Amino acid sequence: MSLIASSHLMFILEFAILMHIGVLLLLNFIPLNFSLVFVLSLILGVGITVIFGIDAACLILPMFNHHEFTHPYGPLAIMVVVTSWSIIPVIEDQGSKTSNIKLLVILITTGITLFGAIVHRDFLIMWALGLLIGFLIISKNFKRESSYLNIRNVALVIVGMLLLFGLMEGLSQLLGMEIISPLSRIDRMSNNQLSSLKLVIQNTNLLGHTANATYWGNAGIGNGDGYISLPLTFITLFGLPLPLFYGILVTKKDVVDYFLPGIFGFGFDFGYLFLIVMVIWIISVILIGIKVLNKYRQQRERGNKKYLGREALLTGSLSAFIAQTILGLFIITRTINGSALVTYLFLSAMVLANVVTTKR
């Protein structure tokens, strides 16, 4: 059997296998002690905040082009920030002060929230979900009288999101910038999703879709026509003979890819059978992550500090994976497609890599 991918689906599967093997070896080669995870999470958190800030500035300044880094790096932002928050209770348990660390993590969280929301409104939903899931996991793992996840904090997050949406809508009206308007995005989705659902439901089958229902018309192959794919640069880099969508699909591809929830996008391009397998895989990743977290917690409570770094990193990875799954599968495909699909496979690998640990 040839290892050269002959379709988008085969390329995604081959890349996913290599990603999971690579991350598994990497995490077991690098000594993931608590200090290393702590330092890396803060450094990456600051770096992502700066990147999002620059992208937000480019969106406002007309002479620069923005890149919407929230799509590929948004889930990574959730991973590193939730990891940082999960480290704080560990430091407190060791009797050290955390006021300065908390301040830095709060500043990172606030900066990513503001800059990410300006660049893309969908990110704000995933971001809130990721933090909520992360704080829920932290609260479960560290049983205390005071918890991050309480009615007051949840209410503050909801009010903050509403105020931020209102602020962005007001700025869009004042500055005449429709691109940052949340209401404009909602209108676009409502105007396109009905036709998207009609097209997909009528033409999806067990192994793909009706060939002439795609953008390619009669030239469509009926499976893996490129609506769901890895970044185009990956495909062109390896010279793979796969159908590619370029800038022409800013409007053309929206019907299937941009506004449609991922369960319909993946189902349309790869068929119901693949969608069923994908859902089973996602549920398995989440259940495995929760089970390993429980084992790490039990080891910590017994006084074993070996897995403190892994526990914090797994908390962040699992939170980001669940948040991206919810947004990508049930709201908008774009957050789990292209470069975002690379991130999604990376997060899956980060969770599953904890199944194997080496003895030192």
N, C-alpha and C positions, 0 to 999 in steps of 0.2 A: 504493500500500500504506500503510495507516495505521501511524503510529509509536506509537500508544497500545497498550500491551501488552494482549493479550487472554487471556494465560495466564501462569502462573508462569515457564514456560520462556522465553517471549518477553521477559518483564521481566528475567530474569537475563541473557539474551544482550545486550539493549540496554544494561543497566547495565554489563556487562563491556566492551563496546565503548567506551562513554564513559569508563570507568575507565582503560582502556589508553591511549586518546588523551590523556586529561588528565594522567596520570603521565608519558607520553612528552614532552609539551610542558613540564611542570613541571621535569623533570630536565634538560631542555636549555635552559630559561630561567634556572634558578638555577645559578651557577657552583659546581659540586660539587668544590671544592678539598679538599685533605686536612684542613686545619685545621677547616673547617666540619663535615665528616663526623665528625671526632674529637670536637668539642665537642657536637654534637647527639646522638651515640650515648651519650655519658656522661650528658647531661642527661636524655634519654629513659629510659636505664637506671635512673637514680635515681628518676625519676617513676613508672615501672612498678613498681619495688620498693615504693615508698610506697603505691601503689594496691592492690597485692596484699596488703601488710601490713594496711591498713585493712580490706580485705575479709575477711582471715583473722580479724581481731579481731571483726568483726561476726558471723562465724560462731560464735565462741565465746561472745560476750555475747548473752544471750537477748533483750535489749530492742532489738536492732538487726537489720535485714534485710541479708543478704549478697546480692551480685549476680553471683557467679561470673564475675568479669572475666577469668578464665583462658581462657574460650572465645574471646572476640573479640580479647583482647590477648596471649594466650599465644604465638601465632606471632610477634607483633611483639616480644615479649620476646626470643625466639630471635634475631630479626633484629638488634636493637640490641646484644645482648650478644656475639654472634659477630662483628659488625662491630667492636666494641670490642677483642675479642681479636685480630682480624686487623690492627688498627692498631699493636699493640705491636711486632711484628717490623719494621715500617717505621720506627718511631722508633728501634729498636735499630740498624738499618742506617745511620741517620744519625748514630750515635755518641752519642745522648742517653741518659740514665738513665731507666729505666722502673719503678723499684721502687715509687714512690708511685702511679703509674698502675695497675700490676699489683695493688696492694693494694686500690685502689678498685674495679677490675673484679672481683676475687675477692669482695669484700664484696657487690657487686651480684648476682653469680652465686649466692652462698650465700643471700642474702636472697630472691631470686626462687624458688630451689629450695625453701626451707622454707615460705614463705608460699603459693606456688602449689600445693604438695603438700597443704597443709592444706585449701585451698579445693576442690581437685579432684584426685583420684588419677590420672585419665586424663592430666592435664597433665604429670605427672611422667614418663610414658612419652615423650610428645612432646618434652619438655624435654631428656631424656637423648639421644634420637635427634638432636635439633637440634644439641646441643653436640658429639656424636660426629661427625656429618657435617661440622660447621663446623671442628673441629680437624683432621679428615682433609684437608679442602680447604686449610687453612692450612699443614699439614705438606707437602702436595704443592707448593704455590706457593712456600714458603720452605724450601728444602732446607738443613737444618742437622743438626749432630750431635745436638743436643738438640731434642726435639719435644714438643708438647703431647700428641700421640697416641702413647703407648707402653703397654707391658703394665702398668706400675705405675699409671699414671693411669686406664686402663680398669678395672683391678681396684678402684681406690679408688671410682670412680663406681658400679660394681656393688654393692660392699659398702655404700656410702653409701645407695643406693636401698633395699637390703634392710633396713638399720637404720632408715631413715625409715619404711618400710612397717610395720615391727615397732613402732616408737614410736607411730605413728598408731593401730594396732590396739589397743595397750595403753592409750592414752588414751581410745579409744572405749569400751573395756570398763570402765575406771576411772570415767569421767565419765558413762557411759550415753548416749553420743552416737553413735548408729549412723550418722549422716550422714558422719562422718570415717573410718568403718571400711572399709579396703580389701577385707576378706573379704566384707563385706556387699554391696559393689558387684559383686564376682565372682559371688556367689550370685544376685544379681538378673539379671546378664547370662546366666548359665547357665540360669536358669529361663525366660527369655524368648526367647533366640536361636533355639531349636529351632522354636518355633511361628512365629517371624518368618520363618525360612528356608522353612518349609513354605508359608506364605501367599504369599511373594514368588515362589518358584520355580514354583508352580502357576498363578500369575495374571499373570506378566510376559509381554509380547509384544514384537514388533519396535518398535512406536511408543508403548508405554505399558503399560497393565495392564487387566485385566478390570474394567469399570466398577463392578459391584456388589460387588467385593472390598474396596472401600475403606470408610473410616469413614462416608462419605456414603451408602453403599448404592446404590440405583438412581439417586440424584441425581448420582453420580460421573460425571465426564466422560471417564475412561479415560486421561487424560494431564495431568500438571501439576495434580494435585488438591491440592497444597499441602504434601505431605510434605517436599518439598525447596523451599525458598523463601528469599527475602531477608527481612530483618526485617519484621515485620508493620507497624511504624511507617512504613516506606517505602511500603508498599502503601496504607495508610490515608491517608498524607499526600497522595498523588497521586489518591486516590479511585478506584483501579482496581477494577473489578468481578470480583475474583478470590476463590476460596474461601479462607477463612482459618481457621486453628486457633488457638484461644485457650487459656485455662487448663484447659479440659475435657480436653485431651490429655496432661495429666500422666501419666495411665495409658493413655488410649485410643491415643495416638500412639506410645507406647513400642514397640509391636509392630513398626512399620515404621521409625520414625525414631531412637529413642534408643539402642537396643542393637544395631541391625543395622549391619554394616560398610557403608561408603558405596557400594561397587560394587553392592550389592543395593538400597540406598535410591534411588540415582540411576537404576538400571536399572528398578526398579519404577515410579517416578513418570514417567519420560520414555522408557523403552523401551530395548531392546538397541542399536538403531542410534545413539541419542544417547550411550550408554555407550561404544561403540566410538570415536566421534568424540572424546569426552572423554579417553579414554586416549591417543589419538594426540596430542591437544593437550598433555596433561601431559608426555608423553615429549619432545615438541618443545621445550617450555619448558625442561626440564632440560638437554637436549642443547645448545640455544642458549646457555643460561647457562654451561655448561662451556666451550663454544667461545670465548665472549667473554672469560671469565676467563683462558683460555690466551693470548689476544691481549694482554690487560692485563699479564699476567706478562711476556710477551716485551718489551713496551714498557718496563716497569720495569727489566728486566735490561739493556736498552740505554741506561739512564740517563734515560729520559723520565719525568718526574714528573707529567705532566699527568693521568694516569688513576689516581693513587694513591687518591683519595677514592672514585672509582667502583668500583675493584677491591675495596676494603674493604666498601662498601655492597652490592655484588653478591654477595660472599661470604656476608654475613649474610642477604640476601634469598633466595638460592638454598638455603641450609641450612634456613631456616624453611619455604620452599615444599615441599621434599622431606619434611621431618619431618611437616608437616601433611598432606601427601598420604598418607604411610604410615599415620598414625593414623586419618585420616578415611575412607580408602577400605577399609582392611583390619581396623579394630578397631571404631570407633564413629562413626556418621554425624554425631552432634551436633557433633563438632569440625570439621565442614566444611559446616555448615548454618546458616541464619539469619544472625546477626551474624558468625559465624565464616566464612561464605561470602563476606562483604564483604572480610574480611581476606585470605582466600585469593585472591580476584581482585586485590586490591591487591598482594600479593606476586608474583603472576604478572606484573602490569604493571611492577613494579619490576625484574624480571628482563629482560623483553622490551624495556623502554625503553632498555637499554644497546646495542641493535642500532643505534640512530641516535645519532650525536654531531654537534654543531655545531662548525664551525671558528671559532675566536676569534683 
